[in-house]
Amino acid sequence: MKKVWTTLEIRRLKELMEEHEGTSWDNVVKHFPGRTKSSVKYAVKYYMPDVKAPMMGPRSHFRTHLPPKGWQLAIGAALETARKEKGRGLKDVSRASGISVTAYRNWRNGRYTPQLDSLVCWCKELGVEASDIMKKAGL
């Protein structure tokens, strides 16, 4: 049988979520003996949709993304500039390099940083050096 969340528990959970922003679920759950991780996640989703949830795995709908850092955006901007200077289409470079358009867009928007081998493949297809991209990005 499911335990109903009391008003005091919900208030305490909200306080903990604000105190432990960006931490793991385990750090929040340990404050609620007798509650499982999934019941705490459900309570956060159901009772506090506006509260920022702790980081989760990549496929979770609870995952929150941190804003990109300046250097991540700089790499994306340098890649975009190089591609446009060479007059290449996004899908064309993507097919030839074997790197998905989605991955490239995530780099460009600073959501993810390319792994070195992926960056080298993309740059090789454009005919530029990865080191030149890094220099343009200020790294």
N, C-alpha and C positions, 0 to 999 in steps of 0.2 A: 504494500500500500504506500502511495506517495505521501510524503509529509508536506503539509501546506506551509508556505513561507509566511511568517508573521511580519507585522509592520516593523517591529524592532529589528528583525533579521534583515529586512530589505533596506532599512535605513543604514544599518551597520555595513551591509554589502556595498551600498552606494558610497559610503565614506571610504571603505577599503579600496574601491575601484579608483577613486580620485587620488588616494594616497599612493597606491602602487601602480600608477599609470606606466604602461610599458613593461611590466613584469610578467612572470609566468602565471598560469592559472593555479599552479601548486601553491604559490605564495599567498594567494587569496583564499583557496579552499581550506588551508590549514587553520583558518580562523573560524571554521564552521564544522566542528566535530559532528559526525553522523551524517554529513552531507557528502554526496559524491561530486566529482568534478563536473559530470554532465548535468547534475541538478543545479549547480551554481551557474554554469554556462546558460542553461535555460532561463534561470531567474534573471540574469543580466539581459538576455535577449528580450524576454517577455516584459519585465518590469521597468527596464531602463534602456530603451532603444537608443537614447541620445548619448549614453555613456560610452566612452572609448574602452573597448575590451582589450585584454592582454593579447600579445602576439600569439599566433597559432601557426599550424602547418600551412603550406601554400594552397591547399585546396579548401580550406575552411572559410565559411562565409563570415566568421568572426574576425578574421585577420584584418588588421588595420595597417596601412602603409605609412611609413614615415615620409615626410617631404624630402625631395631629392636634395643632395648637397650641391654646392656650386660647381665642384669639379665634375660631378656626374653629368650635370647639364652642359658643361663645357665640352666634354667628350662627345656628347650627342650633337651639339652644335657644330663641332669640328667635322664629324662624320657627315652630317647633312651638307655642310658647305663643300666638302671634297666631292661628294656625289654630284651635287649640282654643277660644280666647276667642270667636271668631266662630262656633263650632259647625259648622264645615265639615269634611266628610270629605276624606281624602287623595286618593282617586280623583276626587272631584268637582272639587276645585281643580286637580288635575293635568290633567284633560280640558279644563277651561275656560281654563286658562292656556297649554296647549300644552307644558308641561314634564313630562317623564316622572316617574313615581313613583320610579324608580331614582335619577334625578338628585337629587330632593328628599331621598331617604334618605341619599345620599352627602353632601349638605350637612348634614343633621341630625346625622350621625355624625362630621362633621369630616373626612371623607375628601377631599372637594373643597370649594372655595370657589365660590359662585355668581358668574357673570359679572354685571356690573351690569345689563345688559338683561334677563337672566333673573330676577334679583332683583326688578327693577321690575315685570315681568309677573306674578310670583307675588304680590307685594304688592298690585298693582292689583286682582287677582282677589279678594283678601281684604278690600280696602277700607281698607288701611293704607298709610302712606307708607314708602318704603324707608329714609328718614332716621330714622324712629321705630324701625325694626328695628335699625339701626346704633346708635342711642342705647341701646336695651335691651341690646345686646351689649357696650356700654361702649366703642364706637369713635367 
